[in-house]
Amino acid sequence: MKLFDVAILGASISGASLGACLGMEAVEVVMIDKNSFPRRKACGEGLSNIGIDALERMGLQAKKTLSGSLKETEDATAEITALRSTIKAERELLERERKANSNQLTLIASERAKLAVALKEYDGRSKGRK
């Protein structure tokens, strides 16, 4: 059985970064993760410039074109926030309209019930006249 200096549980961004740094220092590393790679989820695709700089300080080459600039990230975040606000406002409007429609349906049902009672009374009176 092969022995390792370090076992890292979890080989995602943090574990993989640690493993790479230790490996560059000739430390025998084994990384254990419950998932197989590559994963079918976004994991590290949205690194900010700070994250890319950290990878480069670890001696790992990062492509800055993957994350774009911090300004682009801030712009996208602002756009997402604006879209969320719009969606929230639309949901609130739909809820108000639903409640108004529900109130109108209740009013209509009440008026129908009154008409049904009035028709019954009318029918009863008209039968009595014959």
ChimeraX attribute file (.defattr): number of C-alpha atoms within 10 A of each C-alpha:
attribute: neighborCount
match mode: 1-to-1
recipient: residues
	/A:1	3
	/A:2	3
	/A:3	9
	/A:4	10
	/A:5	10
	/A:6	14
	/A:7	14
	/A:8	15
	/A:9	13
	/A:10	14
	/A:11	19
	/A:12	17
	/A:13	11
	/A:14	11
	/A:15	17
	/A:16	15
	/A:17	16
	/A:18	17
	/A:19	21
	/A:20	17
	/A:21	16
	/A:22	16
	/A:23	14
	/A:24	12
	/A:25	9
	/A:26	10
	/A:27	14
	/A:28	14
	/A:29	17
	/A:30	15
	/A:31	15
	/A:32	14
	/A:33	12
	/A:34	8
	/A:35	10
	/A:36	9
	/A:37	9
	/A:38	7
	/A:39	9
	/A:40	7
	/A:41	7
	/A:42	7
	/A:43	11
	/A:44	13
	/A:45	9
	/A:46	13
	/A:47	18
	/A:48	17
	/A:49	17
	/A:50	10
	/A:51	14
	/A:52	20
	/A:53	16
	/A:54	14
	/A:55	16
	/A:56	13
	/A:57	10
	/A:58	15
	/A:59	12
	/A:60	14
	/A:61	11
	/A:62	16
	/A:63	10
	/A:64	13
	/A:65	7
	/A:66	13
	/A:67	18
	/A:68	14
	/A:69	13
	/A:70	13
	/A:71	10
	/A:72	11
	/A:73	16
	/A:74	11
	/A:75	12
	/A:76	12
	/A:77	12
	/A:78	12
	/A:79	12
	/A:80	12
	/A:81	12
	/A:82	12
	/A:83	12
	/A:84	12
	/A:85	12
	/A:86	12
	/A:87	12
	/A:88	12
	/A:89	12
	/A:90	12
	/A:91	12
	/A:92	12
	/A:93	12
	/A:94	12
	/A:95	12
	/A:96	12
	/A:97	12
	/A:98	12
	/A:99	12
	/A:100	12
	/A:101	12
	/A:102	12
	/A:103	12
	/A:104	12
	/A:105	12
	/A:106	12
	/A:107	12
	/A:108	12
	/A:109	12
	/A:110	12
	/A:111	12
	/A:112	12
	/A:113	12
	/A:114	12
	/A:115	12
	/A:116	12
	/A:117	12
	/A:118	12
	/A:119	12
	/A:120	12
	/A:121	12
	/A:122	12
	/A:123	11
	/A:124	11
	/A:125	11
	/A:126	10
	/A:127	9
	/A:128	8
	/A:129	6
	/A:130	5
